[in-house]
Amino acid sequence: GLTTFELSGEEQAEGIETDFQYFPTKQFQLVGTHSWTNSRVVSDAQRPGRVGTTLPDVPRNAVRLWGKYTFEGGALDKVWIGAGYLYTSQMIGNRNPNLFRVWTDSWSRVDASLGYDMKIGKTNASWVLTLENLEDKDYIDYMLIRGRPFNARLSSTFTF
């Protein structure tokens, strides 16, 4: 590659984000967010056609919902399961300022997690298996990748 620099003009973005957390029981929690963004190119001397268009990789709407249930007592004590849904509306999908009219389709994804919290001596340990894109949807649009195919990831966190 070749790296180039250019003046992009003036850009503006404004929006509203709402979040909620709901704990119907001690063991069950729901978390959600919705963001609405209004973005636009205000001026661009090098590419006047961009004026009035939206910014790349900035969806108008994005929604995230997540539920988590933690087991208490018995063989599953401190085991938790979670499931989530993500939605991203269509957006200009390419950061190349020459391709400011290339729109990607909206997309959604379903994820899940399984976790276990434990103590090892005085150390808190958390183990999480994350399953991303359970539907294994292909999110390639205009040669742009909007999400990975199904993947699983095991991670751990130790707090001293």
C-alpha positions, 0 to 999 in steps of 0.5 A, a space after each residue: 500500500 500507498 497512504 494518502 492524506 487529504 482534507 475532507 471538509 466539514 462533517 457533522 453528527 448528532 443523535 440520541 442514545 437510550 439504554 435500559 437495564 431491567 432486573 426482574 429477578 436477582 438472577 435474570 437481567 435484561 439490557 438494551 440500547 437504541 441509538 439514532 444518529 443523523 450524520 452528514 457531510 457539510 462541506 467538501 471542496 475536493 468532492 462537492 457531490 458528498 455534501 449532504 450525504 451521510 458519513 461512512 460506517 454510521 448507521 441511522 439506527 442500531 439496536 442491541 438487546 441482551 439477556 442473562 440468567 445466573 443459576 444459584 445453588 445445586 450443580 449449576 451454582 454460579 453458571 450463567 447463560 446469555 443471549 443477545 440480538 444486534 441490529 444495524 441499519 443500512 449505511 454507507 459502507 466504505 471509508 473511501 471518499 470516492 465511494 460515498 454512494 455505496 450503501 450496505 444493507 441492514 444486518 442483524 446477528 444473534 449471539 450467545 454466551 455461557 459463563 462460570 464465575 469461581 474463586 481460586 484462593 483469593 483470586 476471582 476467576 471468570 470463564 466465558 464461552 462466546 458464540 457469535 453469529 449463531 445463524 452463520 449469516 454471510 454479511 459480505 456486501 459490496 465486498 465489505 465485511 459487516 460481520 464474521 461467520 459463526 465463531 466461538 471464543 473462550 476467554 478468562 479473566 482473573 481479578 487479584 
